[in-house]
């Protein structure tokens, strides 16, 4: 992992570039000089990008000079569009007008195109998501923990991650965010982690200025670290929305446009942390946000146990992602000698965490629902066929809790999910039925 550079970076010595030289760039990789003009060099990179970049950002790999390659003449419309279209992204110092959309012919779609993810089974590369929950539900804490794991290249709840720069926009409780990250650093003993915190006042609905300033900060971070940004997090929507009305499609549409600007200028995943409405079951405000995201997540708290659930996704699997708790870590000492504490995330230690082990999706959600139903309404059974220590509920009680986890889906869909999950759990020995009673093994 590249070390984070010091605040003052020494200026590299001047190098003369000429057409045909092989050069390298920290972000775009290797390529060949097509044209050199004073302070700037046009480079055709091996990945197909053509960029005009300042000399100081390039490193000579091969000093030999040859005539630059010219594309062969062709009358194929397909080849012309593929060759000549400008990139949808541009370097921070490249003022060349860009095409406002991407062009891909049917026959040019890659044969082998697995979905790239920054956390396997949770967040896809260059996708848009939100994580919601009521105030105090632990939504910012769990996303902060995931951000630290990704930036540090550490598996998160047993899921592999794609390591890279993470940019955390702390529009709400910036100091608390820093204390949480300090607690993570102390608990896990990590350093040289490319996680950048952006604080201050944000307004993502007035115009695209804030979004473009965020992109510029990301590009600068990429240049400084020599790595790509893989994840951008905005905490929270309310504190970055500006003076607009979250309940109107017009203003929420402006917010989505600003998010699209960040997505279009990077390959990063973008997550917005947001509050639930009065019902506590979906994101607050206009439904345009729901329609814009690729996946949505909700955090719920039961006692001292927290559950992160995917309640909607375009091409993934819904259900419980993780069950977790929090432990305090001392990050300082106050003037009165009292310790200053900040929370770190720990895997759930209660029955709920044990229930979801090796079970995924709606099956996992059904297991958690059974455990929650037992905690709320369970009774001690009598008669043969039960363990020595056991509490049980009826199918109706179990089903009632499960139905609360899929309130945005159609009733028929939720019914089918429950029936399939119950059949799976019974047939795989995860749940036992004795007469009218159900309990987990």
N, C-alpha and C positions, 0 to 999 in steps of 0.2 A: 504494500500500500504506500502511495506517495506521501511523504511528510508534508505537513502544512507549512508553506513557506513563511519566513519571518516577515514582519510588517514592511521592512525596507528590502527590496530585492535589487542586487547589483545589476547595472546595465550591461547587456552582452556586447562584445566587441562587434564592430561593423564588418559585414561580410558582403562581397560582391556576388551578385547572382547573374546567371546567364541562361538563355533558353537551352533546354535539354538536361539541365542538372536535376539529380534526384534530391529531394528535400523532405524533411519531416516536420510535422506540426503536432503539438500536444493533444489537440482535439480531433483534427481531421485525419491524422495518420500520415502515410507516405504518399508522395506524388512526384510529378515532373513539372519543372518550370516551363510555362508556355510563353511568358513575356515578362521581362523585368524593366521597370521604369522608375528609377530613382529610389524612393522610399517604399514602393509597393511592388509586389510580385504576383502575377497571375499564375495559379498552380492548378493543374489537372490532377486531382487526387485519385488514387487507385479505386476508391469506392464509387467513382462516377461524378463526384462533386467538382465544380470549377469555382474557385474562390480567389478574390483579390485580397492579399494579406500583406501587412507591413513586414518589412524585412526582419525586424527585431523578433518576430514571432516564429521565424523559420530557422531550421538547422540544416546545413548542407550534409547530405549523406554520400553523394558521389560528385566529385569536382569535375568529372569529364563532361564535355559539352558536345551536344549533337543537335541536329535540327529537330524541332518539336514535331510530334506526330500530328498529322492533319486527318480529320475524318474523311473516309472515302466518299466520292460523289455517289449519290443514290437518288432514285426517284420514288423510293418506298415511303409513303406517308407515315407508316408505322415507325420506321427508323428515324425519320426526320423529327417527329414529335419526341421520341425517346431521347435522341441525341441533343436536341437544341433547347428543350424546355429548361427554364431556370429553376433552381432549387426553391422550395417554399421557405427555406430558412436562409438567413444571411448572417455573416459575421458582424460583430458589433461595429467594425470599422469599414464595412462594405455598403456603399450607398447605391449599389446597382438596383434598379427597380425589380421587384420580384413578381412572379406569377401568383395570383391569389388562390390558386387551387392546384392539386396534383393530378397528373395525367398518367393512367396506366391502361394499356391495352389488355384485352382478355387473355391473349396468348402469352403476354409477358408476366402474368401472375406467377410467382415462384411455385415450383412443384412441391417443395418441402418447406412449409411455412408454419412451424409450431408456434404457439402463442408464447411470446416472451413475457416473463413475469418478474417483478421485483421481490415479491414474497409469494412463493408457490401456493397456488390455490386461493389467493386472496386478492392481490393487486396486480393488474396487468400493466405492461409497459405502455406509456403514452395513452393511458386511459384516465377517465374522470370518475371520481367517487366522492361520496360524503359519508361521514360518521356522525350520527346524531344521538342525543340522549338528553334527559332533563338536567338542569343544573345540579352539580355535585354527583353525577352518576359515574364519573371516572372516564369519560370519553377522551378528554385531552390527555389524561395520564397514560392510557393504553396506546394512543397514537404516538405520543412522545417516546414511549418505550420501544415501539416498533421502529420509529425513526432512528433511534440510537443503534438498534441491532443492525439495520440495513447499512448505515454509514460505517459501522465497525466491521461489517462482513460476518456477523454472528447469526446463526440459525435462530429463528424466532418461534417459540412454542413447537420446536421440532420441524419447522418448515425452512427449507433452504432459501436464501436471499440472494439478490444480485447486488453486490457491493458497489457503492458509488457515492457521489456527493448528494446530501440531503439538505434542502433549504427549508427552514421552518420559519414561517411568517407569524411572529408572535404579536398579533394585533391586540390580543387580550392577555393580560397578566404575564407580561414579558419577564419580570423578575422571578415569578414562580416557575416559569418554563426553564429558566436558567438553573434554578435550584434543583429542579427535577433531573436535569441533565447532569448536574454536578453530583447528585446522589447516585445516578447510574455509573458515572465515571469512578466514584469511590467504591461502589459495590463490586464492579466488574474489573477494576484495575486496568482500564484501557486508555490509550492516548493516541495522538496522531489520527484522530477521527475527523473526516471531512464533513462536519455537520455545521452549517452556517445558520445563525439566527438573525432574522431581520426584524427590528422593532421600529416603532413609530406610529404615525397616523396614516391610515390607508383609506382610499375612497375609490372603489372599483366600479362605481356606477356613473360618476361624473363624465368620464371619457376613458380612453385607453392609456392615458399617461402613466398611471400607477402600474398597470400591467407591463408596459414597455420598460419602466424603470426596474421592475422586478426581473424581467428578462435580462436587462443589462447587468444587474448584479449577479445573475446566474452565470452569464458569459464570463464576467470577470473572475468569478470563483473557479470556473473551469480552466481558465488560463493560469490562475495561480496554482492550482493543484495538479494540473495535467490529467484530470479525470472528467468523466461526464456526469452531469446531474441526472439522477435517476428518480428523484421524488421531490415534489414541492408540496408543502402542507400549509394551509391557511387556517389559522386559529384566531378568531372564529368568523363565520360569515357575517354575523351581526356587527362586529367591530371593524369589518373591512368593507361594509356595504355603502357607507356614506349616508347622505341625507335622503336617499330614495326610500320608497315604500316596498318592503319585502312582500307584501300581499298583492301587489299588482304585477301582471305579466310584463308590462312595459319595463319596469325597473329591474325585475328579476332577469329579464332577457338581456339587459345591459350587463348585469353581473356575469351571466353565462358567457357573453361575448368577451368580456375581459379574461375570463378563465380560458376560453378558446385561444386567445392571443398567446397566453403562456404555453398552452399545449402545442400550438402550431410552431412556436419558435424553439421548442425543445423536444426531446424524446422522452421527457420525464412523465411519471404518473403524477396527477394532481388530485389531492384530497382536500376537501373543505370540511372543517369541523363545525357543526351547527347544532342548534337547540331544537327539541321537539315542540310541537304545538301543545294546546291544552290537553288533548287526549293522550299525549305521551307515546303515540304509536307511529308518527311520521314526522318528517321535517317541517318546521314552521315555515309559513309563507306560501307564495304562489307555487303551483304544481309544475311550473316550467323547469324548476331545478330537478325534480324527479325525472322528467323526460330527458334531461340533458346528460345525466350521469350514466356510466356503464355499470356501476354497482353501488349498492347502498347498504349501510350497516347501522345497527342500533345497539346501544349499550344499556343494559338494565342492571339494577342493583337489588339484591335480596340479602338483607342483613349486612354482613361484611364480605359477601361474595358478589363478584361482578361477572356478567356474561356478555361477550361480544358476538353478535349474530349477524350473518349476511341475510338480509330479508328481501333482496332483489338483485339479480345479475343478468346480463345479456347472454353470456356463454360460459358461466361457471356453475358452481354448485352452492345452493343456498343451505343455510343451517348454522349451527353453532361453530364459531371459529375457535374460541378459547374461553376458558373459565379461569378467573384470576382473583388474586387478592392484593393487598398492599402492605408493605412494611416500611417503617421509618428509618432513615439514615441521617446521622448528624452531619450537617454541612457547614456548621459554624457555631459561634457562641455569642449570645446577646450581651449587651452592656451590664445586665444584672447577673451574668454568669449562667443564665439558662441556655440549654442547647437549642440551636435552630435545626429543626428536622425537615426533611423532604421525603416524599414517598418514592419507593421503587416498586415495580410490578413483580409479583411472584406467582408461580402457578397455583391455581386453586387447590386447597388441601382438603376440601370437604368432599362429601359423597358426589356432588355434582361433577367435580373434576375427574373422579374415578369412573363415573358413568360414561363420559364421552371418550375415554381412551379406546383407540382403535375403531371407533364408530364415527361416521361422517354424515354430513348433510342432514336431511330431515330425520334420519334414524337417530342421530345424535340429539336433535331438537326434541324428539319424542322421549328419549331417555331423561333428558333434563326436565322435561315437563312432568314426567312421572315422579321424579325426585321432589320437584316443587309441590306437586299435588299431595304427596305423602307428608311433606313438611307442614303444609297448611291444614290438611283434613284427614291425615292418616290415623288408622285405629289399629290396636293390637288384636290380631285374630285369635280365635280359639279352635282347637281341633287338630287333627293330624295333617301333615304335609307342609308345615311351616318351620323355618329355622327357629332356634331358641330366642333370638332377638330379631324381631321383624315387625314392620308396620305396613299396612296395605291400604289400597283405595279401590273403588269400583272403576269400571271402564268409563262411565259417564264423568266421574270426577277427573280422571286422567285426560279424557278428551277435552273437557272444558278448559283446562290449562293450556293444552296444545293449541287449541283454536285461537288463543290470544297472541300466539307468535306469528300468525300469518294474516293479520287483519287487512292487509292491502290486496290479498288475493281473493278470488271468487270463492264462495262457500263450497261449491262442488270440488274445487281444486284442493282446498284445505281438508275436506272429508277424505278424498282419495289419498292425500299424503299421510294422514293418520292411519288409515287402514293398511297401506303398504308398509309403513314403519312398524306398526304393531305386529304384522305377520313376520317381518324380518327379525324383529327382536325376540319373538317367541321361538321361531325356528332356529335361531342361532344361540339360544340359551342365555340371552341377556336379560330376559324378563320371564317370570314364572306366573302362570295363571292357576289358581285353585278355586274352582267354582266361580263366583262373581268377583273374586279378589285378584289384584295384580300387585306384584312387587318385583324390584330388580334383584338379580342374583348377586 
